[in-house]
Amino acid sequence: MKKLPDGWKFVKLSDIANISAGGTPRRNVREYWNDGVIPWLKISDLKNTYINYAEEKINQKGLDDSSAKIFPKGTIVYSIFATLGAMGILEISAATNQAIAGIIPNNSLIDTKYLYHCLRSEKNNILAKKSHATQDNINLTILRNHEFPLPPLPTQKKIAAVLEKAEKLREWRKDADGLTDRFLKSMFLEIFGDPASNPKGWIVSNLEKELSDDTQNGLYKPATNYGNGVPILRIDSFYDGQISNIEKLKRLKCTKEEIKKFKLQIGDILINRVNSLEYLGKCGLVKFLIEDTVYESNMMRIRPKPEKLNPTFLATFLCTQYIKNQILGCAKKAVNQASINQKDVNSFKILVPPLPLQQKFASIAQQVEEVRAHQIRSRHHIENLFNVLMQRAFSGELEAK
């Protein structure tokens, strides 16, 4: 075990906090849920550092007749089932389900914000102890027995203050990234109008009429064919119109005929045809290729006519709520997933504004992409600095000022 500075010591979480899990009133007893006034947290509510809202509420009878309990303001809530290690600090009194542990710090021994950041820094060490028997989980014994460094209380407060400032920087970076994403969407609406109402009177066409080649599903091969060969674009390679890390794609053994049939071209757009309903129809634009690259079977490729549709315009259009509504209208639903086929995609109603206007938008999008690339580099730099800062803070190397 590493040596700590004078005045520091290793303690178990149970030495400085009271730890217990929540519970769930029976769902089929509406009496427990009607007119609820007690916030009742699920893992999906643990989105921010400070938590002051719960999507659902229970009433006093639901609390009394279940293992649910009210955790006070200042409790650190920590997910112990499924999505592990999600956490936050309560700004309200709230109950939780059994997938969340409430950690109530003894503030005469430990600063709440220090403990929060310490638990974040220890996340991987805690998760390394998880059980795989049924589903990923951390039992309360693991949490209670987990050891971490504890400096004197004044030092804790100084460390927490430094990390809070660093956290603010990360939040500002995230907010700026969100503004960039919203800017491009707002520019699309400003230039072309809302596709649903088409206020500028653009030509409306079926997508199939504006393609230079037939819509085509991708290539399926067994897992034993992966490892060597040509890069293959998979469903996890793109989101919201953007393809990422194309240089890190998995590789697939393909014949020359398969490569000829399924290889992508710059300007192609890929549409996901099988997924959960939320992500069904997500698309990605091929902007560059390093070598011949194919695409997998759960997506389809469309190739717009260059004289009618700019690929950047079309990829952005396919990400609009207008298209999403069309997808929802034709999706074939099954257990935990849904699908669309080539006929569905070909029948999409799209707007066809004048090509120069599409190209103007594409030029703006390119400038936004350059800004976004800079933001990504900045975000990675900030994350690296924050991680180094955390390591130094909890090893006693941080000179808090």
C-alpha positions as CSV (number, residue, x, y, z in Angstrom):
1,M,0.0,0.0,0.0
2,K,1.4,3.4,-1.0
3,K,2.8,5.7,1.7
4,L,0.7,8.8,2.5
5,P,1.7,12.2,3.8
6,D,1.8,12.9,7.5
7,G,-1.7,13.3,8.9
8,W,-3.3,11.1,6.2
9,K,-4.6,7.6,6.7
10,F,-6.5,4.9,4.9
11,V,-10.0,4.3,6.1
12,K,-12.9,2.1,5.1
13,L,-16.0,3.8,3.7
14,S,-18.0,2.4,6.5
15,D,-15.7,4.2,9.0
16,I,-16.8,7.6,7.9
17,A,-20.3,7.0,6.4
18,N,-23.6,5.2,6.8
19,I,-24.3,3.1,3.7
20,S,-27.6,1.4,2.8
21,A,-29.6,0.6,-0.3
22,G,-33.1,1.8,-1.3
23,G,-36.2,-0.1,-2.3
24,T,-39.2,-0.2,-4.7
25,P,-42.8,-0.2,-3.6
26,R,-44.8,-2.8,-5.5
27,R,-45.6,-1.4,-9.0
28,N,-49.0,-3.1,-9.2
29,V,-50.2,-1.4,-6.1
30,R,-51.2,2.1,-7.4
31,E,-52.0,3.1,-3.8
32,Y,-48.2,3.4,-3.3
33,W,-47.7,5.7,-6.3
34,N,-50.9,7.9,-6.4
35,D,-50.4,11.5,-5.3
36,G,-46.8,10.8,-4.5
37,V,-44.8,13.6,-3.0
38,I,-41.5,11.8,-2.1
39,P,-38.9,11.9,-4.9
40,W,-37.9,8.4,-5.8
41,L,-34.7,8.1,-7.7
42,K,-33.8,5.6,-10.4
43,I,-30.3,5.2,-12.1
44,S,-31.6,7.3,-15.0
45,D,-32.0,10.2,-12.6
46,L,-28.3,10.2,-11.8
47,K,-27.3,12.5,-14.6
48,N,-25.5,15.4,-12.8
49,T,-23.2,16.1,-9.9
50,Y,-26.0,17.7,-7.9
51,I,-29.4,16.0,-7.9
52,N,-32.6,17.9,-7.2
53,Y,-35.2,16.1,-9.3
54,A,-36.7,12.6,-9.6
55,E,-38.9,11.5,-12.5
56,E,-41.1,9.5,-10.2
57,K,-42.5,10.0,-6.7
58,I,-44.0,7.7,-4.1
59,N,-46.3,8.4,-1.2
60,Q,-45.8,7.7,2.5
61,K,-47.6,4.4,2.4
62,G,-45.4,3.2,-0.4
63,L,-42.4,4.2,1.7
64,D,-43.8,2.5,4.8
65,D,-44.7,-0.8,3.1
66,S,-41.4,-1.3,1.3
67,S,-37.7,-1.3,1.9
68,A,-37.4,2.2,0.5
69,K,-36.1,4.9,2.8
70,I,-35.6,8.6,2.6
71,F,-32.0,9.8,2.3
72,P,-31.3,13.3,3.5
73,K,-29.9,16.2,1.6
74,G,-26.1,15.8,1.2
75,T,-26.3,12.0,0.7
76,I,-24.1,10.7,-2.0
77,V,-26.2,8.3,-4.2
78,Y,-24.2,5.6,-6.0
79,S,-25.5,3.0,-8.5
80,I,-24.7,-0.6,-7.5
81,F,-26.6,-2.6,-10.2
82,A,-26.4,-2.7,-14.0
83,T,-25.0,0.8,-14.8
84,L,-22.3,0.8,-12.1
85,G,-20.8,3.8,-10.5
86,A,-23.2,6.5,-11.6
87,M,-23.4,9.0,-8.7
88,G,-24.4,12.4,-7.5
89,I,-25.0,14.5,-4.4
90,L,-28.6,15.0,-3.2
91,E,-29.7,18.6,-3.0
92,I,-33.1,17.3,-1.8
93,S,-34.3,14.6,0.5
94,A,-35.2,11.6,-1.7
95,A,-35.8,7.8,-1.7
96,T,-34.1,5.5,-4.2
97,N,-34.7,2.1,-5.7
98,Q,-32.6,-0.9,-4.7
99,A,-30.1,-0.3,-7.5
100,I,-28.8,2.8,-5.7
101,A,-26.9,3.0,-2.4
102,G,-27.2,6.0,-0.2
103,I,-23.9,7.0,1.4
104,I,-24.5,9.5,4.3
105,P,-21.1,11.1,5.2
106,N,-20.2,11.8,8.8
107,N,-19.3,15.4,8.2
108,S,-17.3,15.7,11.4
109,L,-14.8,13.3,9.7
110,I,-15.2,13.9,6.0
111,D,-16.2,16.6,3.6
112,T,-19.0,15.5,1.3
113,K,-17.5,17.0,-1.8
114,Y,-14.1,15.4,-1.0
115,L,-15.8,12.0,-0.7
116,Y,-17.7,12.5,-3.9
117,H,-14.6,13.2,-5.9
118,C,-12.7,10.5,-4.1
119,L,-15.3,7.9,-5.0
120,R,-15.2,9.1,-8.6
121,S,-11.4,8.6,-8.7
122,E,-11.8,5.2,-7.1
123,K,-14.5,4.0,-9.5
124,N,-12.4,1.5,-11.4
125,N,-10.9,0.1,-8.2
126,I,-14.4,-0.4,-6.9
127,L,-15.8,-1.9,-10.1
128,A,-12.9,-4.4,-10.2
129,K,-14.5,-6.1,-7.2
130,K,-17.9,-6.5,-8.8
131,S,-19.8,-9.8,-9.0
132,H,-20.7,-11.4,-12.3
133,A,-22.9,-14.1,-10.9
134,T,-26.1,-12.9,-12.3
135,Q,-25.6,-9.3,-13.6
136,D,-22.9,-6.8,-12.9
137,N,-23.4,-5.5,-9.4
138,I,-21.6,-4.2,-6.4
139,N,-22.9,-5.4,-3.1
140,L,-23.0,-3.1,0.0
141,T,-20.2,-5.1,1.6
142,I,-17.9,-4.1,-1.2
143,L,-18.7,-0.5,-0.8
144,R,-18.4,-0.6,3.0
145,N,-15.1,-2.3,3.0
146,H,-13.5,-0.2,0.2
147,E,-10.5,1.7,1.5
148,F,-9.4,5.2,0.4
149,P,-7.1,8.0,1.6
150,L,-8.4,10.4,4.2
151,P,-6.4,13.6,4.9
152,P,-7.3,16.0,7.8
153,L,-10.6,17.8,7.3
154,P,-9.1,21.2,6.3
155,T,-7.0,19.5,3.6
156,Q,-10.1,17.7,2.4
157,K,-11.9,21.0,1.9
158,K,-9.0,22.5,0.0
159,I,-8.7,19.5,-2.3
160,A,-12.5,19.6,-2.9
161,A,-12.4,23.3,-3.7
162,V,-9.6,22.7,-6.3
163,L,-11.5,19.8,-7.9
164,E,-14.7,21.8,-8.0
165,K,-13.0,24.5,-10.0
166,A,-11.6,21.9,-12.4
167,E,-15.1,20.3,-12.7
168,K,-16.5,23.7,-13.7
169,L,-14.0,23.9,-16.5
170,R,-15.2,20.5,-17.8
171,E,-18.8,21.7,-17.6
172,W,-18.0,24.9,-19.5
173,R,-16.3,22.7,-22.2
174,K,-19.4,20.5,-22.4
175,D,-21.7,23.5,-22.6
176,A,-19.7,25.0,-25.4
177,D,-19.8,21.7,-27.3
178,G,-23.5,21.6,-27.0
179,L,-23.8,25.2,-28.4
180,T,-21.8,24.1,-31.5
181,D,-24.1,21.1,-32.1
182,R,-27.2,23.3,-31.7
183,F,-25.8,26.0,-33.9
184,L,-25.6,23.7,-37.0
185,K,-29.2,22.5,-36.4
186,S,-30.4,26.0,-36.1
187,M,-28.6,27.0,-39.3
188,F,-30.2,24.2,-41.1
189,L,-33.7,25.4,-40.0
190,E,-32.9,29.0,-40.8
191,I,-31.7,28.1,-44.4
192,F,-34.2,25.4,-45.3
193,G,-37.1,25.9,-42.9
194,D,-38.8,23.1,-40.9
195,P,-39.1,20.1,-43.2
196,A,-42.5,19.2,-41.7
197,S,-44.2,22.4,-42.9
198,N,-41.8,23.3,-45.8
199,P,-42.4,27.0,-45.5
200,K,-40.1,27.8,-48.3
201,G,-41.9,25.6,-50.8
202,W,-39.0,23.3,-51.8
203,I,-39.6,20.4,-54.1
204,V,-40.7,17.3,-52.2
205,S,-39.5,14.0,-53.6
206,N,-39.1,10.3,-52.6
207,L,-35.6,9.6,-51.6
208,E,-35.3,6.7,-54.2
209,K,-35.7,9.2,-57.1
210,E,-32.7,11.2,-55.9
211,L,-30.2,8.3,-55.6
212,S,-27.6,7.4,-58.2
213,D,-27.5,3.7,-57.2
214,D,-29.8,1.2,-55.6
215,T,-30.1,1.2,-51.8
216,Q,-28.0,-1.7,-50.6
217,N,-27.8,-3.7,-47.4
218,G,-24.3,-4.4,-46.0
219,L,-22.2,-7.6,-45.7
220,Y,-22.7,-10.3,-43.2
221,K,-19.9,-12.8,-42.4
222,P,-19.4,-15.0,-39.3
223,A,-17.3,-13.8,-36.4
224,T,-14.5,-16.2,-37.4
225,N,-13.8,-14.0,-40.5
226,Y,-12.9,-10.9,-38.3
227,G,-9.4,-10.0,-37.4
228,N,-7.6,-9.5,-40.7
229,G,-8.6,-8.1,-44.1
230,V,-10.3,-4.8,-45.0
231,P,-11.8,-2.3,-42.6
232,I,-15.5,-2.8,-41.9
233,L,-17.8,0.0,-40.8
234,R,-20.1,-1.2,-37.9
235,I,-23.0,0.3,-36.1
236,D,-20.9,1.6,-33.3
237,S,-18.9,3.7,-35.7
238,F,-21.3,6.6,-36.2
239,Y,-23.9,8.7,-34.5
240,D,-25.9,11.8,-35.4
241,G,-24.6,11.9,-39.0
242,Q,-20.9,11.6,-37.9
243,I,-18.6,8.7,-38.5
244,S,-15.7,8.5,-36.0
245,N,-12.4,6.7,-35.7
246,I,-12.5,5.3,-39.2
247,E,-8.8,4.6,-38.8
248,K,-9.6,2.2,-35.9
249,L,-12.2,0.0,-37.6
250,K,-12.2,-3.8,-37.1
251,R,-11.1,-5.8,-40.1
252,L,-12.9,-8.5,-42.1
253,K,-11.7,-11.2,-44.5
254,C,-13.4,-10.5,-47.8
255,T,-13.2,-11.8,-51.4
256,K,-12.5,-9.5,-54.2
257,E,-16.1,-9.8,-55.3
258,E,-17.4,-8.8,-51.9
259,I,-15.1,-5.8,-51.7
260,K,-16.2,-4.7,-55.2
261,K,-19.9,-5.0,-54.2
262,F,-19.8,-3.6,-50.7
263,K,-16.9,-1.0,-50.7
264,L,-17.9,2.5,-49.8
265,Q,-17.3,5.7,-51.6
266,I,-16.8,9.2,-50.2
267,G,-20.2,10.8,-50.1
268,D,-22.0,7.6,-49.3
269,I,-24.5,7.7,-46.4
270,L,-25.1,4.7,-44.1
271,I,-28.4,4.2,-42.4
272,N,-28.9,1.7,-39.5
273,R,-31.8,-0.7,-40.3
274,V,-32.0,-2.8,-37.1
275,N,-31.7,-1.3,-33.6
276,S,-33.7,-0.2,-30.6
277,L,-36.5,2.2,-31.7
278,E,-34.6,5.1,-30.2
279,Y,-31.5,4.6,-32.5
280,L,-33.2,3.0,-35.5
281,G,-32.4,4.9,-38.7
282,K,-29.3,6.7,-37.3
283,C,-27.0,7.6,-40.1
284,G,-23.4,8.5,-40.9
285,L,-21.8,10.3,-43.8
286,V,-18.6,8.9,-45.3
287,K,-16.3,11.9,-45.6
288,F,-12.9,10.2,-46.1
289,L,-11.5,6.7,-46.6
290,I,-8.0,5.4,-46.0
291,E,-8.4,2.3,-48.0
292,D,-11.2,0.0,-49.4
293,T,-13.8,-0.2,-46.6
294,V,-17.0,-2.3,-46.5
295,Y,-20.0,-2.1,-44.1
296,E,-21.9,-4.6,-42.1
297,S,-25.3,-6.1,-42.7
298,N,-27.4,-4.2,-40.1
299,M,-27.1,-1.0,-42.1
300,M,-27.8,0.0,-45.7
301,R,-26.0,2.3,-48.0
302,I,-27.5,5.2,-50.0
303,R,-25.7,7.1,-52.7
304,P,-27.2,10.5,-53.6
305,K,-27.1,11.9,-57.1
306,P,-24.4,14.6,-57.0
307,E,-26.3,16.9,-59.3
308,K,-29.4,16.8,-57.0
309,L,-28.3,16.3,-53.4
310,N,-25.2,17.4,-51.5
311,P,-24.2,14.5,-49.2
312,T,-23.7,16.8,-46.1
313,F,-27.2,18.3,-46.6
314,L,-28.8,14.9,-47.0
315,A,-27.1,13.4,-44.0
316,T,-28.2,16.3,-41.9
317,F,-31.7,16.1,-43.3
318,L,-31.9,12.4,-42.4
319,C,-31.1,13.3,-38.8
320,T,-34.1,15.6,-38.5
321,Q,-37.2,14.8,-36.4
322,Y,-39.2,14.9,-39.7
323,I,-37.4,11.8,-40.9
324,K,-37.4,10.2,-37.4
325,N,-41.2,10.5,-37.5
326,Q,-41.3,8.7,-40.8
327,I,-39.1,6.0,-39.4
328,L,-41.4,5.5,-36.4
329,G,-44.3,5.2,-38.8
330,C,-42.9,2.3,-40.8
331,A,-40.7,0.5,-38.2
332,K,-41.4,-3.2,-37.7
333,K,-41.2,-3.7,-33.9
334,A,-39.9,-6.9,-32.2
335,V,-38.7,-7.7,-28.7
336,N,-36.2,-5.1,-27.7
337,Q,-35.6,-3.9,-31.3
338,A,-37.1,-2.6,-34.4
339,S,-36.2,-2.6,-38.1
340,I,-36.8,-0.8,-41.4
341,N,-36.1,-2.1,-44.9
342,Q,-35.0,-0.7,-48.3
343,K,-38.5,0.0,-49.3
344,D,-39.1,2.1,-46.2
345,V,-36.0,4.2,-46.8
346,N,-36.6,4.6,-50.5
347,S,-40.0,6.0,-49.7
348,F,-38.8,8.7,-47.3
349,K,-40.2,12.1,-48.3
350,I,-37.4,14.6,-48.6
351,L,-37.0,18.2,-49.6
352,V,-34.8,19.1,-52.6
353,P,-33.7,22.7,-52.3
354,P,-31.5,24.3,-55.0
355,L,-28.0,22.6,-55.0
356,P,-26.1,25.9,-54.5
357,L,-28.1,26.5,-51.3
358,Q,-27.3,22.9,-50.1
359,Q,-23.6,23.6,-50.9
360,K,-23.7,26.8,-48.9
361,F,-25.0,24.8,-45.9
362,A,-22.3,22.2,-46.5
363,S,-19.6,24.9,-46.4
364,I,-21.0,26.2,-43.0
365,A,-21.1,22.6,-41.8
366,Q,-17.4,22.2,-42.7
367,Q,-16.5,25.2,-40.7
368,V,-18.5,23.9,-37.7
369,E,-16.6,20.5,-38.1
370,E,-13.3,22.4,-37.8
371,V,-14.5,24.0,-34.6
372,R,-15.8,20.7,-33.3
373,A,-12.4,19.0,-34.0
374,H,-10.7,21.7,-32.0
375,Q,-13.3,21.2,-29.2
376,I,-12.7,17.5,-29.1
377,R,-8.9,18.1,-28.7
378,S,-9.6,20.6,-26.0
379,R,-12.0,18.2,-24.2
380,H,-9.4,15.4,-24.3
381,H,-6.8,17.8,-22.9
382,I,-9.1,18.9,-20.1
383,E,-10.0,15.3,-19.3
384,N,-6.3,14.3,-19.1
385,L,-5.5,17.3,-16.9
386,F,-8.5,16.5,-14.6
387,N,-7.4,12.8,-14.3
388,V,-3.9,13.8,-13.4
389,L,-5.2,16.4,-10.9
390,M,-7.4,13.7,-9.3
391,Q,-4.5,11.3,-9.0
392,R,-2.3,13.9,-7.4
393,A,-5.1,15.1,-5.1
394,F,-5.7,11.6,-3.6
395,S,-2.1,10.6,-3.3
396,G,-1.3,13.7,-1.3
397,E,0.8,15.3,-4.0
398,L,-1.6,18.2,-4.7
399,E,-0.5,21.5,-3.3
400,A,-4.0,23.0,-2.8
401,K,-3.9,26.8,-2.7
